[in-house]
């Protein structure tokens, strides 16, 4: 397995719609394993393929309690097939937008159709943090970020802050 570099906002690849996978082969399985390793090392609870520059519709997540055994989930070509009218609000963050946390309101429960690691078609329902995380990750596959749910003033402040952060980091590595 290999730890991969996580892209940071702003980056055009984070704004690009990812392509369907269709065939789940060994290459996809290796990618899933690398993504899980990268997510756990970060540490984070979710990671989508565009965040590591791979424009494929794949994400991984694990929303199990820290003290509980890991519950890795990998979804390939995921599609929300149902969302509740009821909403819930969570403070969200993103490995591609470090140090920014904002409260975002989304449907409280969703049902997702996807292919698993073996290429089998499956459906699963999520609530709580799982529902928020799955929707956040599926958004990544469409080039959408959680800051898009904020007002434009707040979003542009975050964009400025992130550009500055990236400039400073680039200087450090010079
Ligand atoms: Ni994210």
Boltz pocket constraint, residues with backbone or C-beta under 6 A from the ligand:
constraints:
  - pocket:
      binder: B
      contacts: [[A, 46], [A, 93], [A, 94], [A, 95], [A, 96], [A, 136], [A, 140]]
      max_distance: 6.0
